[in-house]
Amino acid sequence: MGSETFLEILLAILLPPLGVFLRYGIGVEFWICLLLTILGYIPGIVYAVYVLVA
């Protein structure tokens, strides 16, 4: 795990859609993460970390 991935995961914990946006841009992953974050902060974090690690 490089420093870039560490930074993305850190941003995914603070602002989940931002972490996903940095890796995938505005795509399906970003919109799913944004929706989950709006519905609940914790589901957004879980999804963002999952997408960035997997």
Secondary structure, DSSP 8 states (H G I E B T S, - for coil): --HHHHHHHHHHHHSHHHHHHHHH-SSHHHHHHHHHHHH-HHHHHHHHHHHHH-
